[in-house]
Amino acid sequence: MTTTRESVPQDATAANLPTVERRPVLPAGFRAGGLAAGIKASGRPDMALIATTSGRAAAAAVFTPNSFAAAPVRLSRAHLAETSGDDRGGFGWAEAVISTSGSANAATGRAGDEDQVQIARMVADQLGTTVPQTLHLSTGIIGTRLPLDKVEAGLKSLAGQLTTDGAGLEAAAVALRTTDSVTKVATTTVSLPHRDGEPDGQTVNVTVSGIAKGVGMIHPRMATMLSVVLTDAAVPPEVLWGLLRPAAVRTWDQLSIDGDTSTNDTVFVLASGASGAADAVPGSAAAATLGAAIEAVARDLARQQAADGEGASTLITASVTGAEDDASARAVARAVVSSSLVKAAIHGRDPNWGRVAGAAGNARLADAAVLKAGGMAEAEAAVRAGSPAVLDVDRLTIHIAGHLVFDGSAGGPVPFDRAAARQAMTADEVVIELDLRLGSGRGEGFGCDLTEAYVIENSEYTT
């Protein structure tokens, strides 16, 4: 079992989130594993399976809005809708999550849909579960069908290897990977009321752990990635969905590597209820605490993905304060980390504040669905979707790697030690801070530098 870094520091925009450790911890009520089923020509691990240990778990999801949404996305939506009775397909019940890597099973037509249904039947046969309570993840090359014979053989072997410890979760995380250079895991623990804790206030520790993959075809509106977050908290499915959606808006929707979204983006959160905690009901302190834990794990996984972007050498964090509201702050942060010119400047260790200012000036608010998921009223979201973020050049300040490079109230550009700034930009993470001085809105964005290695890797992706 590995731990890459513990007690990851968080800036002011995440000050209210619990501390996260980068180690695999499997919450109670789940078993997991992964192996090489032969889907990838490389022979590397390519199948992950996560299952409950007893009965069903509450489940919630956020999916790609891509018009070419892959077969696993469509089937998972249908299964969630069937198990919840809610046709939005965002929450329901699940007993298992199956992930295959090497083929996206996207743009494969009716045959691809039938393949995915057959995989659900295979999972149910091996685990003794039900088809509608099986959720699906796939990643890899678009337009290729999954080799069902290899999937079936892999499942037969993997079903008997699932474990209830961190090694099982780590094996699943490894099997998620495609072009990822490192395995991505994160965990945190919070205290929630015990189901038998009233009236003396007894509490119980609840674990929230996540795994993720995705370092290319990454851009806001989910960004391109797969993730499974697990918890032993007790929470109704629709409440869980209500916690996941805003967490995704503030984390994975703020992640950009190359400006391209994908066909398979999916985040699942499953809650087993095995910790003994009381149900986290809507609007309760317990729900808020659990939501913060989910967001903390999501945020750290998003940062790991940005740092591991294809060809990347530097993590870029844009921290925006002083915006009219949080939605505007997120728009500016998203614009900065998404800019190819900013990415290139960071790669060249060039403290070119003009690139940052130009990107910020182009910022536009997210679409209505994202604004609504982030907490904005539906009517306001409909009006403000896609509108320019409000900036005042005469108030804006910009810091790059800790160096003040622009102060609108002082006339704009300010003298700074360019050599010292360039040296500071050689760090593994470069933080770009923008204070709009217009309000109390805060937001972050996560990205990486644009390098020659990215072009080389993606020029030969299928050949």
C-alpha positions in Angstrom: 0.0 0.0 0.0 1.4 3.4 -0.9 1.1 6.9 0.5 2.3 9.6 -1.9 1.8 12.6 0.4 -0.2 13.2 3.5 -2.0 16.2 5.1 -2.2 18.0 1.8 -2.3 21.8 2.4 -5.3 23.8 1.3 -5.6 27.5 0.6 -8.1 30.0 1.8 -10.8 28.9 -0.7 -10.7 25.4 0.8 -10.1 26.4 4.5 -13.4 24.8 5.7 -12.6 21.4 4.2 -11.2 18.5 6.2 -7.6 17.5 5.7 -7.0 14.8 3.0 -4.4 12.1 3.0 -3.2 10.5 -0.3 -3.5 6.8 0.7 -6.0 4.1 -0.2 -8.5 3.4 2.6 -11.5 1.3 1.8 -14.6 2.4 3.9 -16.6 -0.3 5.7 -19.2 -2.0 3.6 -17.1 -2.3 0.4 -14.7 -4.7 -1.3 -12.5 -3.9 -4.3 -9.8 -5.1 -6.6 -8.3 -4.9 -10.0 -6.3 -6.9 -12.5 -5.1 -7.2 -16.1 -7.9 -8.8 -18.2 -6.1 -8.4 -21.5 -8.2 -5.5 -22.8 -5.1 -3.3 -23.1 -2.5 -4.6 -25.6 0.2 -3.5 -23.1 -0.9 -6.1 -20.6 -1.2 -3.5 -17.8 -4.1 -3.7 -15.3 -7.4 -2.7 -17.1 -10.3 -4.0 -15.0 -11.5 -2.7 -11.7 -14.4 -4.0 -9.6 -15.9 -2.4 -6.5 -18.8 -4.1 -4.7 -20.8 -3.8 -1.5 -20.2 -6.5 1.2 -23.9 -6.7 2.2 -26.8 -5.3 0.3 -27.1 -2.1 -1.7 -25.5 1.3 -1.3 -26.9 4.7 -2.0 -25.4 6.0 -5.2 -25.1 9.4 -6.9 -23.4 10.4 -10.1 -22.4 13.3 -12.3 -21.9 12.5 -16.0 -20.4 14.1 -19.1 -22.8 16.3 -21.1 -21.1 15.3 -24.4 -23.5 14.5 -27.2 -21.5 11.3 -27.9 -21.9 10.0 -24.3 -20.6 6.5 -24.2 -22.6 3.3 -23.6 -21.4 2.9 -20.0 -22.7 6.5 -19.3 -26.1 5.9 -20.8 -26.5 2.5 -19.1 -25.5 3.9 -15.7 -28.0 6.7 -16.0 -30.7 4.2 -16.9 -29.8 2.0 -14.0 -29.9 4.9 -11.5 -33.2 6.0 -12.9 -34.6 2.5 -12.6 -33.5 2.0 -9.0 -34.7 5.4 -7.8 -37.7 6.0 -10.0 -36.4 9.4 -10.9 -35.9 9.9 -14.6 -33.0 12.3 -14.2 -30.7 9.4 -13.7 -28.5 11.1 -11.1 -29.1 9.0 -8.1 -30.3 5.5 -7.0 -29.0 2.3 -5.6 -26.0 0.2 -6.5 -24.3 -3.0 -5.5 -21.3 -2.9 -7.8 -19.2 -0.7 -10.1 -17.3 -2.2 -13.0 -14.5 -0.3 -14.8 -12.8 -1.3 -18.0 -9.8 0.5 -19.5 -8.5 0.4 -23.0 -11.8 0.8 -24.9 -14.1 3.8 -24.3 -17.1 1.9 -25.8 -18.2 5.3 -27.2 -19.6 5.9 -30.7 -20.1 2.1 -31.0 -23.8 2.2 -31.8 -26.4 -0.3 -30.7 -23.8 -3.1 -30.6 -21.8 -1.2 -28.0 -25.0 -0.7 -25.9 -25.7 -4.4 -26.1 -22.1 -5.1 -25.0 -22.5 -3.0 -22.0 -25.7 -4.7 -20.9 -24.0 -8.0 -21.3 -21.2 -6.8 -19.0 -23.8 -5.9 -16.4 -25.2 -9.4 -16.6 -21.7 -10.9 -16.2 -21.1 -8.8 -13.1 -24.5 -9.8 -11.6 -23.7 -13.5 -12.3 -20.3 -13.4 -10.7 -21.3 -11.4 -7.6 -24.8 -12.6 -7.1 -26.2 -9.1 -7.5 -28.8 -7.5 -9.8 -28.3 -6.0 -13.2 -30.0 -2.7 -12.5 -27.7 -2.1 -9.5 -24.6 -2.3 -11.5 -22.8 0.9 -12.6 -20.3 1.2 -15.3 -17.1 3.0 -16.2 -15.0 2.7 -19.4 -12.0 4.6 -20.7 -9.8 4.3 -23.7 -10.0 4.7 -27.4 -13.3 6.0 -28.9 -15.0 3.8 -31.5 -13.7 0.5 -30.3 -15.8 -2.3 -28.8 -15.0 -4.1 -25.7 -13.7 -7.7 -26.1 -16.5 -9.5 -24.1 -14.6 -12.8 -23.9 -11.8 -11.1 -22.1 -14.1 -9.1 -19.9 -15.9 -12.3 -18.9 -12.7 -14.2 -18.1 -11.4 -11.2 -16.2 -14.5 -10.9 -14.1 -14.5 -14.6 -13.2 -11.0 -14.2 -11.9 -11.5 -10.8 -10.2 -14.7 -11.6 -8.4 -12.9 -14.0 -6.1 -10.0 -11.6 -5.5 -11.9 -8.7 -4.0 -10.7 -7.5 -0.6 -12.0 -5.2 2.1 -8.7 -3.4 2.7 -6.8 -0.6 1.2 -4.8 -2.9 -1.1 -8.1 -3.7 -2.9 -8.9 -0.1 -3.4 -5.4 0.7 -4.6 -5.6 -2.2 -7.1 -8.8 -0.7 -8.4 -7.2 2.7 -8.7 -4.3 1.2 -10.7 -6.7 -0.5 -13.1 -8.5 2.8 -13.8 -5.4 4.3 -15.4 -4.8 4.9 -19.0 -2.1 7.6 -19.7 -1.9 8.5 -16.0 1.7 8.3 -14.8 0.7 7.9 -11.1 -2.2 6.2 -9.2 -4.6 8.7 -7.7 -6.1 8.1 -4.3 -7.4 10.3 -1.5 -9.1 9.8 1.9 -10.4 11.8 4.8 -12.3 11.0 8.0 -15.0 13.1 9.7 -17.2 12.6 12.8 -20.9 12.2 12.4 -23.7 11.5 14.9 -24.2 7.8 15.7 -27.6 6.3 14.8 -28.1 5.5 18.5 -26.3 8.6 19.7 -29.3 10.7 20.9 -29.6 12.3 23.4 -26.0 12.0 24.7 -24.4 13.1 21.4 -22.5 9.9 20.6 -20.6 10.2 17.4 -18.8 7.8 15.0 -15.9 8.2 12.6 -16.9 8.1 8.9 -14.5 7.5 6.1 -14.7 9.1 2.6 -12.2 7.8 0.1 -11.8 8.3 -3.6 -9.9 7.1 -6.7 -9.6 8.8 -10.0 -8.0 8.7 -13.5 -7.7 11.2 -16.3 -4.8 13.3 -17.4 -5.8 14.1 -21.0 -9.0 15.3 -22.8 -9.6 17.4 -19.6 -11.6 20.6 -19.7 -14.4 22.1 -17.5 -17.9 20.8 -17.8 -16.9 17.8 -15.9 -13.4 17.6 -17.3 -12.3 14.3 -18.7 -12.0 11.8 -16.0 -13.4 8.8 -14.1 -13.7 8.7 -10.3 -15.3 6.6 -7.6 -15.8 8.0 -4.2 -16.9 5.7 -1.4 -18.1 6.3 2.1 -19.5 4.3 5.0 -21.8 7.2 5.9 -25.6 6.7 5.8 -27.3 9.1 3.4 -30.4 8.8 1.1 -29.5 8.7 -2.6 -31.1 12.0 -3.5 -29.4 13.8 -0.6 -26.1 12.2 -1.7 -26.6 13.7 -5.2 -27.3 17.0 -3.7 -23.9 16.9 -1.9 -22.0 15.6 -5.0 -23.2 18.1 -7.6 -21.9 21.3 -5.9 -18.7 19.6 -4.9 -18.1 18.7 -8.6 -18.8 22.3 -9.6 -16.1 23.6 -7.3 -13.5 20.9 -8.1 -13.7 18.8 -11.3 -15.6 21.5 -13.2 -12.6 23.7 -12.5 -10.0 21.3 -13.9 -8.5 21.9 -17.4 -5.5 20.3 -19.1 -6.0 20.7 -22.8 -9.4 22.2 -23.6 -11.1 19.0 -24.7 -14.0 17.3 -23.0 -14.8 13.6 -23.3 -17.5 11.1 -24.0 -17.1 9.0 -20.8 -16.7 11.5 -17.9 -18.3 10.0 -14.8 -18.1 10.4 -11.0 -19.9 8.0 -8.7 -20.3 8.4 -5.0 -21.5 5.3 -3.1 -22.5 5.3 0.6 -22.8 1.9 2.3 -24.1 3.1 5.7 -21.9 0.6 7.4 -20.2 3.0 9.8 -23.2 3.1 12.2 -23.8 6.8 11.6 -27.3 8.2 11.5 -28.8 9.2 8.2 -27.5 12.6 7.0 -30.8 14.3 6.3 -31.2 17.4 4.0 -30.1 20.6 5.6 -28.5 18.9 8.6 -25.1 19.6 10.1 -24.2 16.0 9.4 -25.0 16.5 5.7 -22.9 19.6 5.6 -20.0 17.8 7.2 -20.3 14.8 4.8 -20.5 17.2 1.8 -17.3 19.0 2.9 -15.6 15.6 3.1 -16.7 14.6 -0.4 -15.6 18.0 -1.7 -12.2 17.7 0.0 -11.6 14.3 -1.6 -12.8 15.6 -5.0 -10.6 18.7 -4.8 -7.5 16.7 -4.0 -8.1 14.2 -6.7 -8.6 17.0 -9.2 -5.3 18.6 -8.1 -3.6 15.2 -8.6 -5.1 15.0 -12.1 -3.9 18.5 -13.0 -0.4 17.8 -11.7 -0.2 14.6 -13.8 -1.5 16.2 -17.0 -0.1 14.6 -20.1 3.4 15.9 -20.6 3.0 18.3 -17.7 5.9 19.5 -15.5 4.0 22.0 -13.4 0.7 22.2 -11.5 -1.1 25.6 -12.1 -3.5 26.8 -9.5 -5.5 29.9 -10.1 -6.9 31.4 -6.9 -9.5 34.1 -7.4 -10.8 36.3 -4.6 -12.9 39.5 -4.4 -15.3 38.6 -7.2 -18.9 39.7 -7.2 -19.9 36.1 -6.3 -18.4 32.6 -6.3 -19.7 31.8 -9.8 -17.8 34.8 -11.2 -14.7 33.8 -9.3 -14.8 30.3 -10.7 -15.3 31.6 -14.2 -12.1 33.7 -14.0 -10.1 30.9 -12.4 -11.4 28.5 -15.1 -10.4 31.0 -17.9 -6.9 31.4 -16.5 -6.0 27.7 -16.2 -7.7 26.9 -19.5 -5.6 29.4 -21.5 -3.0 27.8 -23.8 -1.0 31.0 -23.6 -0.9 31.0 -19.8 0.0 27.3 -19.9 2.9 28.0 -22.3 4.1 30.9 -20.3 4.2 28.8 -17.1 6.1 26.1 -19.0 8.7 28.7 -20.1 8.9 30.2 -16.5 7.8 33.5 -18.0 5.9 35.7 -15.5 3.9 37.2 -18.3 1.0 38.9 -16.4 -0.5 40.0 -19.7 -1.4 36.4 -20.6 -3.2 36.1 -17.2 -5.0 39.4 -17.6 -6.1 38.6 -21.1 -7.5 35.2 -20.1 -9.3 36.7 -17.1 -10.8 39.3 -19.4 -12.3 36.6 -21.5 -13.9 34.8 -18.6 -17.5 33.8 -19.0 -19.8 32.1 -16.5 -20.6 28.4 -16.8 -23.7 27.1 -18.4 -27.0 27.1 -16.6 -26.9 23.5 -15.4 -23.5 24.1 -13.7 -24.6 27.4 -12.2 -27.7 25.7 -10.8 -25.8 22.7 -9.5 -23.5 25.2 -7.7 -26.4 26.7 -5.8 -27.7 29.5 -8.0 -31.4 29.9 -8.4 -32.7 28.4 -11.6 -34.1 31.8 -13.0 -30.9 33.6 -12.2 -28.8 30.8 -13.7 -30.8 31.0 -17.0 -30.1 34.7 -17.3 -26.4 34.7 -16.3 -25.3 31.5 -18.1 -22.4 32.3 -20.4 -22.3 36.0 -19.5 -19.0 37.8 -19.1 -17.5 37.8 -15.6 -17.4 41.3 -14.2 -13.9 42.8 -13.9 -12.6 46.3 -13.1 -9.1 46.7 -14.4 -8.6 49.7 -12.1 -9.1 47.4 -9.1 -7.6 44.1 -10.2 -4.3 42.8 -8.7 -2.3 39.8 -10.0 0.3 37.8 -8.2 2.4 35.1 -10.0 4.3 32.7 -7.8 4.0 35.1 -4.9 5.2 38.2 -6.9 2.9 41.2 -7.3 3.0 41.9 -11.1 -0.1 44.0 -11.7 -2.0 46.5 -9.5 -4.8 48.3 -11.2 -5.2 50.8 -8.4 -1.5 51.8 -8.8 -1.8 52.3 -12.5 -1.4 48.7 -13.7 2.0 47.1 -14.2 4.3 47.3 -11.2 8.1 46.8 -11.0 9.1 43.4 -9.8 12.2 41.2 -9.7 11.8 39.2 -12.9 14.7 36.9 -12.2 13.3 36.0 -8.8 9.8 35.5 -10.2 11.2 33.1 -12.9 13.1 31.2 -10.2 9.9 30.9 -8.1 8.1 29.5 -11.1 10.4 26.5 -11.2 8.4 25.0 -8.3 6.2 22.0 -8.9 3.2 24.2 -8.4 2.8 27.8 -9.6 -0.1 29.7 -7.9 -1.6 32.6 -9.8 -3.6 34.9 -7.5 -6.2 37.4 -8.8 -8.0 39.7 -6.4 -10.9 41.4 -8.3 -11.7 43.7 -5.3 -15.4 43.7 -6.2 -17.0 41.5 -3.5 -16.5 38.4 -1.5 -16.6 35.7 -4.2 -13.9 33.0 -4.2 -13.0 30.3 -6.6 -10.2 28.0 -7.8 -9.0 26.5 -11.0 -6.5 23.7 -11.6 -4.4 23.1 -14.7 -0.9 22.4 -15.9 1.7 23.7 -18.3 1.6 22.9 -22.0 4.7 21.1 -23.1 6.2 19.5 -26.2 5.6 16.1 -24.6 1.8 16.6 -24.7 1.9 17.1 -28.4 4.1 14.1 -29.0 2.0 11.8 -26.8 -1.3 12.8 -28.5 0.0 12.8 -32.0 0.5 9.1 -31.8 -2.4 8.1 -29.4 -3.9 5.4 -31.6 -0.8 4.4 -33.6 
